[in-house]
Amino acid sequence: MNHPEWIMVPWAVFAVGLALKVWQFGSALKRHLTGTTPSIDQFRQILERTWKQEATEDSTWRT
């Protein structure tokens, strides 16, 4: 192997993924502990935005 530093790429990807999961878990835990939950209308808007994003991602994937 001419470039042994390439072995660090999978570890970097793993570290970034783990950091994102920890951040997501921490923010969910903080929301739960502080009791700030979105109202029904806010939650519905969040779901609708997510569905629209997924629908556009699905349609661009198929073409």
C-alpha positions as MATLAB code, in Angstrom:
seq = 'MNHPEWIMVPWAVFAVGLALKVWQFGSALKRHLTGTTPSIDQFRQILERTWKQEATEDSTWRT';
ca = [
       0.000    0.000    0.000;
       1.424    3.299   -1.069;
      -0.948    5.477    0.966;
      -1.710    4.008    4.396;
      -3.592    7.172    5.424;
      -6.592    5.930    3.379;
      -7.383    3.584    6.274;
      -8.509    6.696    8.176;
     -11.351    7.470    5.725;
     -13.764    4.788    7.045;
     -12.982    5.855   10.602;
     -13.711    9.478    9.732;
     -17.051    8.500    8.163;
     -17.889    6.453   11.249;
     -16.938    9.343   13.568;
     -19.108   11.826   11.661;
     -22.073    9.439   11.680;
     -21.669    8.782   15.394;
     -21.422   12.499   16.136;
     -24.651   13.162   14.232;
     -26.480   10.386   16.088;
     -25.238   11.615   19.463;
     -26.289   15.168   18.594;
     -29.728   13.954   17.484;
     -30.174   11.879   20.636;
     -28.994   14.741   22.833;
     -31.358   17.251   21.280;
     -34.278   14.811   21.609;
     -33.373   14.191   25.228;
     -33.100   17.920   25.908;
     -36.524   18.517   24.337;
     -37.976   15.728   26.458;
     -36.428   16.999   29.676;
     -37.414   20.628   29.115;
     -40.911   19.643   28.085;
     -40.894   21.669   24.884;
     -42.920   19.595   22.500;
     -44.349   21.017   19.292;
     -48.053   21.679   19.070;
     -50.228   19.498   16.857;
     -50.121   22.060   14.041;
     -46.333   22.415   14.255;
     -45.925   18.642   14.260;
     -48.222   18.325   11.231;
     -46.201   20.951    9.353;
     -42.965   19.130   10.170;
     -44.421   15.853    8.892;
     -45.728   17.455    5.713;
     -42.321   19.028    4.982;
     -40.617   15.687    5.550;
     -43.072   13.905    3.262;
     -42.579   16.513    0.527;
     -38.804   16.169    0.790;
     -39.036   12.391    0.620;
     -41.417   12.585   -2.336;
     -39.038   14.828   -4.283;
     -36.080   12.608   -3.396;
     -38.002    9.521   -4.531;
     -39.033   11.123   -7.813;
     -35.489   12.282   -8.606;
     -34.143    8.840   -7.732;
     -36.432    7.075  -10.194;
     -35.570    9.297  -13.154;
];
